[in-house]
Structure formats: C-alpha cells, structure tokens
C-alpha cells in the first residue's frame, strides 16, 4: 500500500520545501512595498521631513495619515494636516504601516473593480501621507484601548488577506453581487479601525465613548471572521485548473511497481483509483478506490522532494472526518519467488491520500482542484 513520503531532516539540501492550503497563490508571495529613503517626524505641532532610512530611526510609533482627496504635505503645517485627516494607520515600524497601507489599498482597488469606482465612498486609503514617526509624548493614549485596537487591527489584516483572493478570483461583479453587503461590512471595519486610531489620540479622555466604539468594532470584526467559510464557498480563493491532465497519471513505487492513478468526479466527491502492476509482483493487480467527499476534505499540503529520487511533488489530501475517507481494496492471489499472497477484498478507510507528480504544474493543478472543492464543499 502507499505510504506517506518520508521526510528526512538531516541537511538543508534534503529538506523538502513545504506549502500548505493557506497559500492558494502557490509558491509566489507578493513583493513588499519599496521602503522610502526619508520619513516625516511629527512632534504634536510640526511635521518635518527627515532624510534617512526609517528602519534605522529610533521611534517606536509610526503612522499613516489618510485623506479623502489628494494633497501635498509641504503646503500645510503639521497641525493642519493632522486636523484634516479622516483616519490613521498605526504600527510599531515604518515597514509595518507601509505594508498595511499597501494591503488596504489593494483590497480597495479590487473591491472597486467589482462593485464600481464610486462604491467605496469618500473615506479612501488612496491618499496618504506616510510614513510618519511620532515623537514620544506627543499624545497620551490609554494603553488598554491601544492594545485592544492593535489586536483588532491585526485580525483585520488576516481577514483581508483571507478575503482578497476571493474577490480577485471572482469572474465578475455578478458572482460577487450577493456578497456585496458582506464586503461593505469589511471595508467599513477597515475605515472604523483607522478612525479609531485617529480618535484615540484626539479623544483620549473620553474613555466611555472610545470603549463603546471599540466594542462595536470588535463585534463587527468577529461577525466578518465567522462568515469567511460561507464567502469562500460562494467565491473560492482559486479557480478550477484549465487542464485535467493531472487526473490520469502514473507513479513509480519502486519494488511495488507502477501505480496508474485515475481521478474522476462523482457528484460532490472525487474518486481516486490506484492500480498496481509490475515490480516484484507483490502488489500486481491490486486496485484501491478511495472516495473523497468534498465536504470532508480537511488539510491540503504539498511537498517538494529532493531533486534526486523517484518522487517530485507530492500532494496530500487529509480527511476532516474522524473516520477518514471510505476506501475499498481488492487484489488477486499473487505468487512471487519467495511466497504467495492471498487474495484481498476489503473495505476500510484512510485519513490521508497522496498523489505524486513529476511535473510541478500537474501538482499545482491537483492542489488547486482540491482546494477549490474544499472551499465550496461541493
């Protein structure tokens, strides 16, 4: 029978590269925004330009100031700019706030592409002054509220990262129209978080009001997080692969011979048939059929094996069911040089199914196929 590939961790060169279902864009990661060679410094009154790498600056509080329209920071004083902003992105480093701004802007652009350029409203992330280092003592913020909004802001970052592929892979606004209300809620959460950071500095004495706003925002974020599986079921983060070549392929299994693999869709499930031939004869004629109901697919992993050896890319499909995937195995009596194997006809289950490919594009297509159906549940 097929066994899980052995992962050996002796030398770096022998360690398989590992990807998981949380990265539907396969191996590629988006490039980080380019870091500036200057930054602003705000002391509560004046905003000045500082030449130099912000990563080397000694400041612990960094912000992005957001505006409903384009403006030039050089035309206004620091106090005027602070008064005119509609919201703030805040973090512990220039890189953190720049990357969050880029993520929020990309989400906004994708939203506008689907629902129309005017759907987002005036409180846009498109016009910003950044990065701004805030001098210590500029504003006294309640530490407990600051900690809570930082936590919510981090959760919003994860939420946007989870949802953006669904928006990007939606074929049209028609497919996403039934969920526009949900995405409106998410974009309002982003705006409300930015406004709260602004209010935290301006209205720090009004704890009751700030606490009430924070509780309302927290409830909205939790509701949006809870609906992610339903959104992915309607708008999967990936599209079905264009090619079905991966669904029929051969795998070399050493002494056990060659395994012919055939994957077919039957209703809301995939049937994986594995047929053995050749080798030392111990598995010849064996046929294993495993049924993978889409709603029962749990984890999805991809291993990239060392460049040498028989196996190139391995896709693992794990069962979310405690009982595993239903499986049947049949095999005739097999005679080899040293012994005779009895015929087998049994029903069993398997918690994991492994598909092995020489071609990485086939492995990618298999991974994408099962991720799509896992998210849709059908």
Buried (B, 14 or more C-beta within 10 A) or exposed (E): EBEEBEEEEEEEEEEBEEBEBEBBEBEEEEEEBEBBEEBBBBBBEEBEEEEEEBEEBEBEBBBBBBBBEEBEBEEBEBEEBBEBBBBBBBBEBBBBBBBBBBBBBBBBBBBBBBBEEEBBEEBBBBBBBBBBBBEEEBBEBBEEBBEBBBEBBEBBBEBBEBBBBBBBBBEEEEBBEEBBEBBBBBBBBBBBBBBBBBBBBEEBEEEEEBBEBBEEBBEBBEEBBEBBEEBBBBBBBBEEBEEEEBBEBEBBBEEBBBBBBEBEEEEEBBBBBBBBBBBBBBBBBBBBBBBBBBBBBEBBBBBBBBEEEEBBBBBBBBBEBEEBBBBBBEBBEBEEEEEEBEEEEEEEBBBBBBBBBBEBEBBBBBBBBBBBBBBBBE
